[in-house]
Amino acid sequence: MNPPPTRHRRPRADVLNRIILIGRLTRDPELRYVPSGQPVASFTLAVDRPFVNQQGERGTDFIDIVAWRRLAEQVTTHLSKGRLVAVEGRLQIRSYETQDGQKRKVAEVVADGVRFLDRKTAAAAAGAEPGTPAPDEEQSDAGEDDVPF
């Protein structure tokens, strides 16, 4: 016999939806606003697989990331193509229907937090390949409270 339904269900202790990814942005984040006025940013993260195939090549997964509200604005302001970041969030599977009536599913990570794992470079700011440090930039030792996310 099942217990009577409750108004507020507590999450089950044995259910967890957490993802931590480390990768590089494949493009600059795109910021838009939903009709309610909430900002939402989207970008794609390239994440290497932990193994090599028969040809000795490492595969890469391209994972769509979505950030909302203040995090969306900060990601758009501070990140750009090629930056190395860690994203923590949850996996979300959405369904939608295209204009021609086809049903589609999308898997994406809804970010709760984003951490910079490299420093912004002068070359990256100018649109060049990442990895060339800016001559006047120093490594930041800022605490977690000083980072914008």
C-alpha positions in Angstrom: 0.0 0.0 0.0 1.4 3.4 -1.0 1.5 6.3 1.5 -0.9 9.1 0.9 0.4 11.9 -1.4 2.0 14.8 0.2 1.9 18.4 -0.8 5.7 19.0 -0.9 7.8 16.0 -1.9 11.3 15.8 -0.6 13.9 14.8 -3.1 14.9 11.2 -2.8 18.3 10.6 -1.2 19.3 8.1 -3.8 18.7 10.5 -6.8 21.4 12.8 -7.9 21.8 14.9 -11.1 25.2 16.7 -10.9 27.7 17.2 -13.7 31.2 18.6 -13.6 32.9 19.2 -16.9 36.2 20.7 -17.9 36.7 21.9 -21.4 37.2 24.8 -23.8 34.5 27.1 -25.2 34.0 26.5 -28.9 32.5 29.9 -29.4 31.7 33.1 -27.5 28.7 32.8 -25.2 25.5 34.2 -26.7 23.3 36.3 -24.3 19.5 36.7 -24.9 16.5 37.5 -22.8 13.4 35.4 -22.4 10.0 37.1 -22.4 10.0 37.4 -18.6 13.2 39.5 -18.9 15.5 36.9 -17.4 18.9 36.7 -19.1 20.1 33.4 -20.5 23.5 32.6 -22.0 24.4 29.6 -24.1 27.7 28.2 -25.2 29.3 24.9 -26.2 32.1 23.2 -24.3 34.5 20.9 -26.1 35.4 18.1 -23.6 38.0 15.4 -24.5 37.2 11.8 -23.9 39.5 10.0 -21.4 40.5 7.3 -23.9 41.9 7.0 -27.4 40.3 5.1 -30.3 42.0 2.4 -32.4 43.8 5.1 -34.5 45.3 6.6 -31.3 43.1 9.7 -31.5 41.3 11.1 -28.6 37.6 11.8 -29.2 35.9 15.0 -28.2 32.3 15.7 -27.1 30.6 19.0 -27.7 28.3 19.8 -24.9 25.7 22.6 -24.9 25.7 24.7 -21.7 23.0 27.1 -20.5 23.5 29.7 -17.7 20.7 31.9 -16.3 20.3 35.2 -14.6 23.5 36.8 -13.1 25.7 33.9 -14.1 24.5 34.3 -17.7 25.6 38.0 -17.7 28.9 37.2 -16.1 29.7 34.3 -18.5 29.0 36.6 -21.4 31.1 39.4 -20.1 34.2 37.3 -19.0 34.4 34.3 -21.3 35.3 33.9 -24.9 36.1 31.2 -27.5 39.0 29.0 -26.4 38.8 29.7 -22.7 39.4 26.7 -20.4 36.6 26.4 -17.8 35.0 24.0 -15.3 31.2 24.0 -15.4 29.2 22.5 -12.6 25.5 21.9 -13.0 22.7 19.5 -13.9 21.8 17.6 -17.0 18.5 18.6 -18.6 16.7 16.9 -21.4 14.1 19.1 -23.2 11.6 18.1 -25.9 10.3 20.5 -28.5 8.5 20.5 -31.8 10.0 22.1 -34.9 8.0 24.4 -37.1 7.4 21.5 -39.5 5.9 19.4 -36.7 8.9 17.1 -36.0 9.6 16.2 -32.4 13.1 16.8 -31.1 15.0 16.2 -27.9 17.9 18.3 -26.6 20.4 17.4 -23.9 22.1 20.4 -22.2 23.8 21.2 -18.9 22.2 24.0 -16.9 25.2 25.6 -15.2 25.1 26.5 -11.5 28.7 27.6 -11.5 31.6 28.3 -13.9 35.2 28.5 -12.9 38.0 29.9 -15.0 40.9 27.5 -15.3 43.2 29.7 -17.4 43.8 33.4 -17.6 42.6 35.7 -20.3 45.3 36.3 -22.8 46.0 39.3 -25.1 46.0 37.0 -28.0 42.6 35.6 -27.1 41.2 39.1 -26.6 42.4 39.9 -30.1 40.9 36.8 -31.6 44.2 34.8 -31.9 44.9 31.3 -30.7 44.7 30.7 -26.9 47.8 30.2 -25.0 49.8 33.3 -25.6 49.8 35.2 -22.3 49.4 39.0 -22.2 52.7 40.6 -21.2 51.1 42.7 -18.4 48.8 40.0 -17.0 49.6 38.3 -13.7 48.1 35.2 -12.3 45.3 36.0 -10.0 45.3 34.6 -6.5 41.9 36.0 -5.7 39.8 34.0 -3.2 36.5 32.4 -4.1 34.6 35.4 -2.9 36.5 37.7 -5.3 35.7 35.7 -8.4 32.6 37.1 -10.2 30.7 33.7 -10.1 
